[in-house]
Amino acid sequence: MARVLTPRAEDFPRWYQDLIAKAQLADNGPVRGTMVIRPAGYAIWERMQAEMDARIKAAGAENAYFPLFIPESYLKREAEHVEGFSPELAVVTHGGGKQLAEPVVVRPTSETVIGEFMAKWVDSYRDLPLLLNQWANVVRWELRPRIFLRTSEFLWQEGHTAHATAADARAYARRILHEVYEDFMVGVLGIPVVVGLKTARERFAGATATYTCEGMMGDGKALQMGTSHELGQNFAKAFDITYTSAERTMEHAWTTSWGTSTRMLGGLIMSHGDDNGLRVPPRIAPIQAHVMVVKAGDGVGEAAAKLRDALRDAGVRVGFDDRTDTPFGRRAVDAELKGYPVRVEVGPRDLAAGHAVLVRRTDGSKTPVPVTDVVGAVLAALEADQQALHDEALHLRQSRTTEVTTLADAIAAAATGWARVPWSAVGAQGEAEANGQGVTVRCLLRADGSVPDSEDEPELVAILARSY
């Protein structure tokens, strides 16, 4: 059979594009830099939304919605913010056939518009903390688009909060970082992210500190999977977000923002995919077990349907394929491309022996299983394969991370993976030099792996890599 995908080792970017197309995850939109997310891809995004949304709400935030259009004057109030986004802004100057009195910006992010309403909603310390989140689309005009990774329009969640003190704001930004983002990415996506502090050069425009979750992709490059920002009082002062304290003094609030996007779909593909297609970790998979009729025969369809129902009753998300008018080989290849964690194949010969065949996507193994044991075998396989994908990704990261002591060695190591180097050997000047060679400081860590409060702390470790 002719190969379906370009091998990853031969051309990783082409493999990525092939997989997105052949697995029917997305297409390029009619406007350059936009994308159409197809049902197979959107189903994964819906699962991501559900898992993330539950964690966000557990952290106390409530969902709201804010306008797509933001007055240009709002962005100009926080000079560093608009300067950071100015190359990416999409600006509307005409509406209803007439020139607008004031241009409006299609939101690149919502700190400014949400800041305007926080100022209206916060009066006293009793109104704090104000914890908001929205699921929305944003527009950042992208010069070098790539589906899921960098598109001019993408889907995301963005959280925005206001607090009475700097300590409260920092604690909440870090709570989101660890309890929402890291927990989801490691425990559900199976991607062992490194969590750290961005340098001043890489910090979000207008923030006082940016924290990041960085994942290693299958080619050794880094992908920023999500960020959480301390905004200090910058936006509070620009938008007059003030409150009366318990001591009756007027104070400016301390704010945060944080977000993850459909970029995580790209991360999922590049972290776990192989030369046969997508491999979806069971906890995020819209279809965890795909029951397939191999070919028609006495009682085969009925037996397959019973297995489907039994799996569904056990809490498994089940797909069902009884299209015996389509060659089984073609259907099996399609199931592999789409990355269903487990296939349960039911054919006349196996059924006559009282078996079904359990096929695991992680390693391609095929095991005859008594029909009465299928549910238990599927549940065990799902649990084992969730861990197996995580462990495989962790092994890749460990094997392609090099400990070095100089900037030159770090830049060299970034050709094939990540480098860990003392931050004191890099510094702001070395970071600029690395950037000139296509290498960035992904984050800073303490020696014990914890997240520092400042890049000025002693004995910090810098992670350098090429990135998406």
C-alpha positions as CSV (number, residue, x, y, z in Angstrom):
1,M,0.0,0.0,0.0
2,A,1.3,3.5,-0.9
3,R,2.3,5.6,2.1
4,V,-0.4,8.0,3.3
5,L,1.8,10.5,5.0
6,T,5.3,11.9,4.4
7,P,7.5,10.3,7.1
8,R,8.3,12.6,10.0
9,A,12.0,12.0,9.7
10,E,12.0,12.9,6.1
11,D,10.1,16.2,6.3
12,F,8.4,17.1,9.6
13,P,6.5,20.2,8.4
14,R,5.1,18.3,5.4
15,W,4.2,15.4,7.6
16,Y,2.2,17.8,9.9
17,Q,0.4,19.3,6.9
18,D,-0.3,15.9,5.4
19,L,-1.7,14.6,8.7
20,I,-4.1,17.6,9.2
21,A,-5.4,17.1,5.7
22,K,-5.6,13.3,5.6
23,A,-7.1,13.0,9.1
24,Q,-9.7,15.7,8.1
25,L,-8.8,18.0,11.0
26,A,-8.8,21.3,9.3
27,D,-8.5,23.2,6.0
28,N,-7.1,26.6,5.0
29,G,-9.8,29.3,5.0
30,P,-10.6,31.5,2.0
31,V,-8.6,34.4,3.5
32,R,-4.9,33.9,3.9
33,G,-4.0,32.9,7.5
34,T,-7.5,31.7,8.4
35,M,-8.6,28.1,9.0
36,V,-11.7,26.0,8.8
37,I,-11.8,23.4,11.6
38,R,-13.5,20.3,10.4
39,P,-15.7,18.1,12.7
40,A,-12.9,15.7,13.6
41,G,-10.7,18.5,14.7
42,Y,-13.5,20.5,16.4
43,A,-14.5,17.5,18.4
44,I,-11.1,17.4,20.0
45,W,-11.3,21.2,20.6
46,E,-14.7,20.6,22.3
47,R,-13.1,18.1,24.6
48,M,-10.3,20.5,25.4
49,Q,-12.8,23.2,26.2
50,A,-14.8,20.9,28.5
51,E,-11.7,19.8,30.4
52,M,-10.3,23.3,30.7
53,D,-13.6,24.9,31.5
54,A,-14.2,22.6,34.5
55,R,-10.7,23.4,35.8
56,I,-11.2,27.2,35.3
57,K,-14.5,27.1,37.2
58,A,-13.0,25.0,40.0
59,A,-10.4,27.9,40.4
60,G,-13.4,30.2,40.9
61,A,-13.6,32.1,37.6
62,E,-16.9,32.7,35.9
63,N,-17.5,32.8,32.1
64,A,-18.6,36.0,30.4
65,Y,-18.5,37.5,26.9
66,F,-17.1,40.7,25.7
67,P,-17.3,42.5,22.2
68,L,-15.2,41.5,19.2
69,F,-14.7,45.1,18.3
70,I,-12.6,47.4,20.6
71,P,-12.4,51.2,20.2
72,E,-8.9,52.0,19.0
73,S,-8.6,54.6,21.8
74,Y,-8.9,51.8,24.4
75,L,-5.7,50.1,23.2
76,K,-3.8,53.4,23.1
77,R,-4.4,54.0,26.8
78,E,-1.9,51.3,27.7
79,A,1.0,52.3,25.5
80,E,3.2,49.2,26.0
81,H,0.2,46.9,25.2
82,V,-0.7,48.6,21.9
83,E,3.0,48.8,20.9
84,G,3.4,45.1,21.5
85,F,0.4,44.2,19.3
86,S,0.6,46.9,16.7
87,P,2.1,44.8,13.9
88,E,-0.7,42.2,14.3
89,L,-3.7,44.4,14.6
90,A,-6.7,44.3,12.2
91,V,-8.4,47.7,12.2
92,V,-11.9,48.4,10.8
93,T,-12.3,51.9,9.4
94,H,-15.7,51.6,7.6
95,G,-19.1,50.1,8.6
96,G,-22.5,50.3,7.1
97,G,-21.0,52.0,4.0
98,K,-19.6,54.9,6.0
99,Q,-16.3,55.8,7.5
100,L,-16.4,55.3,11.2
101,A,-15.8,58.3,13.5
102,E,-13.3,56.2,15.4
103,P,-11.6,53.1,14.0
104,V,-12.2,49.9,15.9
105,V,-9.8,47.1,16.4
106,V,-10.8,43.4,16.0
107,R,-9.7,42.1,19.4
108,P,-6.2,40.6,19.5
109,T,-6.9,40.0,23.3
110,S,-9.2,41.7,25.7
111,E,-7.3,43.3,28.5
112,T,-8.4,46.8,27.4
113,V,-12.1,46.2,26.9
114,I,-12.4,44.1,30.0
115,G,-10.4,46.7,32.0
116,E,-13.1,49.3,31.0
117,F,-15.8,47.1,32.5
118,M,-13.9,46.1,35.5
119,A,-13.7,49.8,36.4
120,K,-17.5,50.0,36.3
121,W,-18.0,46.8,38.3
122,V,-15.5,47.2,41.0
123,D,-16.3,49.7,43.8
124,S,-15.0,48.3,47.1
125,Y,-12.7,45.6,48.4
126,R,-15.9,43.4,48.8
127,D,-16.1,43.2,44.9
128,L,-12.6,41.6,44.8
129,P,-11.4,39.3,43.5
130,L,-13.2,39.6,40.2
131,L,-12.5,36.4,38.3
132,L,-13.6,36.3,34.7
133,N,-13.0,34.0,31.7
134,Q,-14.3,34.1,28.1
135,W,-14.3,31.6,25.3
136,A,-13.9,33.6,22.1
137,N,-12.1,34.1,18.8
138,V,-9.3,36.7,18.4
139,V,-7.5,38.1,15.3
140,R,-3.7,38.7,15.1
141,W,-2.6,39.3,11.5
142,E,-0.1,36.5,10.9
143,L,2.7,36.9,8.4
144,R,3.7,33.2,8.3
145,P,0.5,31.2,9.0
146,R,0.4,27.5,9.8
147,I,-2.8,25.7,10.7
148,F,-3.4,25.6,14.5
149,L,0.0,26.9,15.3
150,R,-0.2,30.4,13.9
151,T,-3.3,31.6,12.2
152,S,-4.8,35.1,11.7
153,E,-7.9,34.1,13.6
154,F,-8.0,31.4,16.3
155,L,-10.2,30.2,19.1
156,W,-9.2,30.4,22.8
157,Q,-10.1,31.1,26.3
158,E,-8.8,34.2,28.0
159,G,-9.1,34.8,31.7
160,H,-8.9,38.3,33.3
161,T,-9.0,39.0,37.0
162,A,-8.7,41.9,39.5
163,H,-7.3,41.6,43.0
164,A,-6.8,43.7,46.1
165,T,-3.1,43.0,46.4
166,A,0.0,42.1,44.3
167,A,0.4,38.9,46.4
168,D,-3.2,37.9,45.6
169,A,-2.8,38.5,41.9
170,R,0.5,36.6,41.8
171,A,-1.0,33.7,43.7
172,Y,-3.9,33.5,41.3
173,A,-1.8,33.7,38.1
174,R,0.2,30.8,39.4
175,R,-2.8,28.9,40.5
176,I,-4.1,29.0,36.9
177,L,-0.6,28.1,35.6
178,H,-0.4,25.0,37.7
179,E,-3.9,23.8,38.7
180,V,-5.5,24.6,35.3
181,Y,-2.9,24.6,32.6
182,E,-0.1,22.3,33.8
183,D,-2.6,19.8,35.2
184,F,-4.6,19.7,32.0
185,M,-1.6,19.5,29.6
186,V,0.2,16.8,31.6
187,G,-2.8,14.8,32.9
188,V,-5.1,15.0,29.9
189,L,-3.0,15.9,26.8
190,G,-0.2,13.7,28.0
191,I,2.3,16.5,27.2
192,P,5.0,16.8,29.9
193,V,5.3,20.6,29.8
194,V,8.1,22.6,31.5
195,V,6.6,25.5,33.5
196,G,8.7,28.6,34.0
197,L,9.1,32.4,33.9
198,K,9.5,34.3,30.6
199,T,12.3,36.8,30.3
200,A,11.7,40.5,30.0
201,R,12.3,40.2,26.3
202,E,9.6,37.5,25.9
203,R,7.1,39.0,28.4
204,F,3.6,39.7,27.3
205,A,3.1,43.4,26.3
206,G,2.1,45.3,29.4
207,A,2.7,42.5,31.9
208,T,5.1,42.6,34.9
209,A,5.6,38.8,34.8
210,T,4.7,36.1,32.3
211,Y,4.6,32.4,33.2
212,T,4.6,29.8,30.5
213,C,4.0,26.1,29.7
214,E,6.5,24.8,27.1
215,G,6.2,21.5,25.3
216,M,8.7,19.7,23.2
217,M,7.4,18.7,19.8
218,G,8.4,15.5,17.9
219,D,11.1,17.3,16.0
220,G,12.7,18.8,19.2
221,K,11.4,22.3,18.8
222,A,9.5,24.1,21.6
223,L,5.8,25.1,21.5
224,Q,4.4,27.7,24.0
225,M,1.2,25.9,25.0
226,G,-0.3,28.5,27.3
227,T,0.7,31.6,29.4
228,S,-0.4,33.3,32.6
229,H,0.5,37.0,33.2
230,E,0.8,39.3,36.2
231,L,-0.2,42.7,34.9
232,G,0.7,44.6,38.0
233,Q,-1.3,47.9,38.2
234,N,-0.6,48.9,34.6
235,F,-4.1,48.3,33.2
236,A,-5.7,49.3,36.5
237,K,-4.1,52.7,36.2
238,A,-4.9,53.1,32.5
239,F,-8.5,52.2,33.0
240,D,-9.0,53.5,36.5
241,I,-9.8,50.2,38.1
242,T,-10.0,51.4,41.7
243,Y,-11.6,50.2,44.9
244,T,-12.3,51.5,48.4
245,S,-10.2,49.4,50.9
246,A,-11.4,48.3,54.3
247,E,-9.5,51.3,55.7
248,R,-11.5,53.6,53.4
249,T,-8.6,54.5,51.2
250,M,-8.9,54.5,47.4
251,E,-6.6,51.9,45.8
252,H,-5.8,50.6,42.3
253,A,-6.5,46.9,41.7
254,W,-3.9,44.4,40.7
255,T,-4.8,42.4,37.6
256,T,-3.9,39.2,35.7
257,S,-4.7,37.6,32.4
258,W,-4.1,34.1,31.0
259,G,-4.9,32.1,27.9
260,T,-4.7,28.9,25.9
261,S,-5.8,28.4,22.3
262,T,-6.4,26.0,19.4
263,R,-2.6,26.0,19.2
264,M,-2.9,23.1,21.7
265,L,-4.3,21.1,18.8
266,G,-1.1,21.6,16.9
267,G,0.8,20.6,20.0
268,L,-1.2,17.4,20.4
269,I,-0.5,16.5,16.8
270,M,3.2,17.2,16.9
271,S,3.8,15.6,20.4
272,H,2.1,12.3,19.8
273,G,1.6,11.8,16.1
274,D,3.5,9.1,14.2
275,D,4.0,8.1,10.6
276,N,0.6,6.4,10.5
277,G,-1.2,9.5,11.7
278,L,-2.6,11.1,14.8
279,R,-2.4,9.4,18.2
280,V,-5.0,10.9,20.6
281,P,-4.5,10.4,24.4
282,P,-7.5,8.5,25.6
283,R,-8.6,11.2,28.2
284,I,-9.0,13.8,25.5
285,A,-10.2,11.5,22.6
286,P,-13.7,12.2,21.4
287,I,-13.8,8.6,20.4
288,Q,-11.9,6.4,22.8
289,A,-12.9,3.0,21.4
290,H,-13.9,2.4,17.8
291,V,-16.0,-0.7,17.2
292,M,-15.6,-2.0,13.6
293,V,-17.4,-4.7,11.7
294,V,-14.7,-6.4,9.6
295,K,-17.2,-8.0,7.2
296,A,-20.8,-9.1,7.2
297,G,-21.7,-12.5,8.6
298,D,-24.3,-14.2,10.8
299,G,-24.7,-12.2,13.9
300,V,-21.6,-10.1,13.4
301,G,-23.4,-6.7,13.2
302,E,-25.5,-7.5,16.2
303,A,-22.5,-8.7,18.3
304,A,-20.6,-5.5,17.4
305,A,-23.6,-3.3,18.4
306,K,-23.8,-5.1,21.7
307,L,-20.1,-4.4,22.4
308,R,-20.7,-0.8,21.4
309,D,-23.5,-0.5,23.9
310,A,-21.6,-2.3,26.7
311,L,-18.7,0.0,26.3
312,R,-20.9,3.1,26.3
313,D,-22.6,1.8,29.4
314,A,-19.1,1.6,31.0
315,G,-18.5,5.3,30.3
316,V,-16.4,4.8,27.2
317,R,-16.8,7.3,24.3
318,V,-17.5,4.9,21.4
319,G,-17.5,5.1,17.6
320,F,-19.2,2.5,15.5
321,D,-18.4,1.5,11.9
322,D,-20.5,-1.2,10.2
323,R,-19.9,0.0,6.6
324,T,-19.1,-3.4,5.1
325,D,-19.6,-2.0,1.6
326,T,-16.3,-0.1,2.1
327,P,-13.1,-2.2,2.1
328,F,-12.0,-2.9,5.7
329,G,-8.4,-2.0,5.0
330,R,-9.3,1.5,3.9
331,R,-11.5,1.9,7.0
332,A,-8.7,0.7,9.3
333,V,-6.2,3.1,7.8
334,D,-8.7,6.0,8.3
335,A,-9.1,5.0,11.9
336,E,-5.3,5.0,12.4
337,L,-5.0,8.4,10.8
338,K,-7.6,9.9,13.1
339,G,-5.9,8.4,16.1
340,Y,-8.6,6.5,17.9
341,P,-6.9,5.0,20.9
342,V,-8.5,1.5,20.7
343,R,-10.2,-0.4,17.9
344,V,-12.4,-3.3,18.6
345,E,-12.6,-5.4,15.4
346,V,-15.4,-7.9,15.1
347,G,-15.4,-10.4,12.2
348,P,-17.1,-13.8,11.4
349,R,-14.0,-15.9,12.1
350,D,-13.1,-14.3,15.4
351,L,-16.7,-14.2,16.6
352,A,-17.0,-17.9,15.8
353,A,-14.2,-18.4,18.3
354,G,-15.8,-16.2,20.8
355,H,-13.3,-13.4,20.3
356,A,-13.0,-9.8,19.1
357,V,-9.6,-8.2,18.2
358,L,-8.3,-5.4,20.3
359,V,-6.0,-3.0,18.4
360,R,-4.1,-0.4,20.3
361,R,-3.1,2.8,18.5
362,T,-0.1,3.5,20.6
363,D,1.9,0.5,19.6
364,G,-0.2,-1.1,16.9
365,S,-0.6,-4.4,18.9
366,K,-3.5,-6.7,18.0
367,T,-4.8,-9.0,20.6
368,P,-7.7,-11.5,20.4
369,V,-9.9,-11.0,23.5
370,P,-12.9,-13.0,24.6
371,V,-16.1,-11.1,23.9
372,T,-17.1,-11.2,27.5
373,D,-13.8,-9.6,28.5
374,V,-13.7,-6.8,25.9
375,V,-15.0,-4.0,28.2
376,G,-12.4,-4.7,30.9
377,A,-9.6,-5.0,28.3
378,V,-10.6,-1.7,26.7
379,L,-10.7,0.2,30.0
380,A,-7.3,-1.2,30.9
381,A,-5.8,-0.3,27.5
382,L,-7.1,3.2,27.7
383,E,-5.5,3.8,31.1
384,A,-2.2,2.2,30.1
385,D,-2.0,4.0,26.8
386,Q,-2.7,7.4,28.4
387,Q,0.4,6.9,30.5
388,A,2.4,5.4,27.6
389,L,2.0,8.5,25.4
390,H,3.0,10.8,28.3
391,D,6.1,8.6,29.1
392,E,7.1,8.5,25.4
393,A,6.9,12.3,25.2
394,L,8.9,12.7,28.4
395,H,11.6,10.3,27.2
396,L,11.9,12.3,24.0
397,R,12.3,15.5,25.9
398,Q,14.9,14.1,28.3
399,S,16.9,12.5,25.5
400,R,17.0,15.7,23.4
401,T,17.7,18.1,26.3
402,T,21.4,18.9,26.7
403,E,23.1,20.4,29.8
404,V,25.6,23.1,28.7
405,T,27.6,25.9,30.3
406,T,28.0,28.4,27.5
407,L,25.8,30.4,25.2
408,A,27.6,29.0,22.1
409,D,27.0,25.4,23.2
410,A,23.3,26.2,24.0
411,I,22.8,27.6,20.5
412,A,24.4,24.6,19.0
413,A,22.3,22.2,21.1
414,A,19.1,24.0,20.0
415,A,19.7,22.7,16.5
416,T,18.4,19.3,17.6
417,G,16.5,19.9,20.8
418,W,16.6,22.0,24.0
419,A,19.5,23.3,26.0
420,R,19.7,23.9,29.7
421,V,22.2,26.6,30.5
422,P,22.9,28.9,33.5
423,W,21.0,32.1,32.9
424,S,24.1,34.0,34.1
425,A,25.9,32.6,31.0
426,V,23.2,34.1,28.7
427,G,21.7,37.3,30.1
428,A,19.9,40.0,28.1
429,Q,22.9,40.4,25.7
430,G,23.2,36.7,25.0
431,E,19.5,36.4,24.6
432,A,19.6,39.0,21.8
433,E,22.5,37.1,20.2
434,A,20.6,33.8,20.3
435,N,17.5,35.4,18.8
436,G,19.6,36.6,15.9
437,Q,20.3,32.9,15.2
438,G,16.7,31.8,15.5
439,V,17.0,30.5,19.1
440,T,14.9,31.9,22.0
441,V,15.0,31.6,25.7
442,R,11.8,29.6,26.3
443,C,11.7,30.1,30.1
444,L,13.7,30.4,33.3
445,L,13.7,27.9,36.2
446,R,15.2,27.6,39.6
447,A,17.7,24.8,40.0
448,D,15.1,22.6,41.6
449,G,12.7,23.1,38.7
450,S,10.3,25.6,40.5
451,V,9.2,28.8,39.0
452,P,11.2,31.9,40.0
453,D,9.6,35.2,41.0
454,S,12.2,37.3,39.0
455,E,14.8,36.8,36.4
456,D,17.2,38.5,38.8
457,E,17.3,35.5,41.2
458,P,20.7,33.8,41.5
459,E,21.5,30.4,39.9
460,L,18.6,30.3,37.5
461,V,18.5,27.9,34.6
462,A,17.5,29.0,31.1
463,I,15.8,26.7,28.5
464,L,16.9,27.6,25.0
465,A,15.3,26.2,21.9
466,R,14.1,26.8,18.4
467,S,10.3,27.2,18.5
468,Y,7.0,27.3,16.6
